[in-house]
Amino acid sequence: MFRKKRKVQGDETILSLARIVGDDYILYRKEDLIAYECDGLTLYKGMPKAVVFPETTEEVSQIVNYLSNCNIPFIARGAGTGLSGGAIPFGGEVIISLVRMKKLLRVDYENRQAVIQPGFVNLKLTNSIAHKGYYYAPDPSSQYACTIGGNVAENAGGAHCLKYGVTTNHVLGLEVVLPNGDIVEIGEEGIADRPGYDLLGLLTGSEGTMGIVTKITVRILKNPEGKKTVLAYFDRIEDASYAVSDIISVGIVPAALEMMDKTAIEGVEAANFPVGHPKDLAALLLIEVDGITVGIEDEINEIVEVCRRRNVREVKVAKDEVERAKWWANRKTGFGAMGAISPDYLVQDGVIPRTKLPEVLAKINDISKKSGLRIANIFHAGDGNLHPLILFDAKKEGETERALAAGSECLRACAESGGSITGEHGVGIEKKEEMRFIFTDDEIEAQTNIRSVFNPHNLLNPGKIFPSPSRCAEIKQEIITNREPVIN
């Protein structure tokens, strides 16, 4: 992965960091840093001062201690698949990349838990324990590339979080390097509900602003006995939306309940894993039920009947694992597939009560017409986690700004429906201003006060999540134009 380089040359910061990790594990030349200007949100970019690649918790601690003493801001980074700009530098930070910390340290099948380092890839954990009949439940669409450390930072979800919960529901313990370099253990292996404050819950989803996770204990699950998947086609998106609530209301909680609208279907069918969905569909539902084999057939029959009552055009059950896998590959690559029908896209991540699906999807359609930009909807319908993808061409004057405005309006519609501005992608840079849609200034201040307990000098991932009264919009504009603002 790393090529041997000539001896490091640079200022005292570069030389000091090289002494910690070794000359071969630091990047500081501009041509090497370009890949770290952004993460999965490519609209904003900033140049870091350096990128270091520690291999141990002790090296992370030494790096953080040095940077903290020198008052130099720093950011932890995993695979860079984040979609809200949480790992994007404003300019001048040192990025601490955790990709070398990628070991599966221990698996305890008896107590159903695994201990991993933060750079361990999500899907690799399931693949590593599948031979024993176990798996790791959180399954973001990027699970083939994203790291579990990044999942902890963003509290990532996935298609199956409807039944099994998001990352925080599977974290049992964390080893964390605090912003001053101290190493602490939070939680205890095998004890899921300790007395006192829920620090595990606080750290999970804190977007790398309170500490750097260097070891994670997670819950692993036994593979379900049975699993069946249904694909339902609808001529009206309203019928598909009502079917979502109807399925839950009859007492069935599917493992996954996904929706794609007409534009999303167009994209996935034009990309690498086409299924052969009809081109004139308004929407489809992908529904999966798992659990004890006895009873699954009854649940499937009831789901089929619910869909029929909602005027489904066609509903079918996967005939075998090959067909099921094909349907899921089509869905899992949905975001990337939009590149087949649009030069650029911006994905949003709002949450609504699922009973408001018809209303909010209608508002998103209105936003699309008003902005003059197509919006594809591909999302976790069962828990109301919407992913409107605003399609645009950055080369056309004004389209990027229109896409950003349309994305913000989609989040406003979610907030006004009683929902939230993020379900699993985090706030990062992208949604800082939209935090005001759901929190008052006093509530934002209370949260920044909590952050200050862990990160008193705001050196760890500064400028993320929370808007500042006068500088937030200014900073956001400076990033998009590639200037280097002062970090406050």
Secondary structure, DSSP 8 states (H G I E B T S, - for coil): -----S---S-HHHHHHHHHH-GGGEE-SHHHHGGGS-SS-TT-----SEEE---SHHHHHHHHHHHHHTT--EEEESSS--SS-TT--SSS-EEEE-TT---EEEEETTTTEEEE-TTSBHHHHHHHHGGGTEE-----TTTTT-BHHHHHHHT---TTHHHH--GGGGEEEEEEE-TTS-EEEEEBTTBSS-SS--HHHHHTTSTTSS-EEEEEEEE-EE--SEEEEEEEEES-HHHHHHHHHHHHHTT---SEEEEEEHHHHHHHHHSSS-----TT-SEEEEEEEEE-STTHHHHHHHHHHHHHHTTEEEEEE-SSHHHHHHHHHHHHTHHHHGGGT-SEEEE--EE--GGGHHHHHHHHHHHHHHHT--EEEEEBGGGTEE-EEEEE-TTSTTHHHHHHHHHHHHHHHHHHTT-BS-SSS--TTTTTGGGGGT--HHHHHHHHHHHHHH-TT--BSTT-SS--TTTHHHHHHHHHTT------
